[in-house]
Amino acid sequence: MVVIPAHAGRYPLQVWDQFGRPLTLQRQPERIISGSPGNTEILFALGLGDRVVGVTDWCDYPPEAKDKPKIGNISPLNLEKVISLRPDLLLACNLNGKEPVETLTELGG
């Protein structure tokens, strides 16, 4: 999960991941992958469903989420599939594990 400040409309934007590490979003994410059903529901509730390019096999709500490309189980994530979808942002959760998130970060995130 990423913590986004209330002034989230201005970029670059510094946010913090679930491990307390800062990261900078240079621009508004256009291609988002959700690493959990809860994240998927929040993204769609915020009206960002059109930006979601991948979800886990467990993401089935809202119904539109079922039509999104699947990135595998919550744990382990299918890293090859995640990379192939070219996300600007992966909204991971603690169940995704630290290792896959670190691997993706090292590969260019």
GISULGI-V149620 format. One record per helix or strand of 2 or more residues. SS is the DSSP state (2 for helix, 1 for strand). FROM is the first residue (numbers start at 0). LEN is the number of residues. If there is no record, write none. Layout:
# GISULGI-V149620
ss = [SS & SS]
from = [FROM & FROM]
len = [LEN & LEN]
This chain:
# GISULGI-V149620
ss = [1 & 1 & 1 & 1 & 2 & 2 & 1 & 2 & 2 & 1 & 2 & 2]
from = [1 & 12 & 21 & 31 & 36 & 48 & 51 & 62 & 78 & 88 & 93 & 97]
len = [2 & 5 & 4 & 3 & 9 & 3 & 4 & 5 & 6 & 3 & 3 & 9]
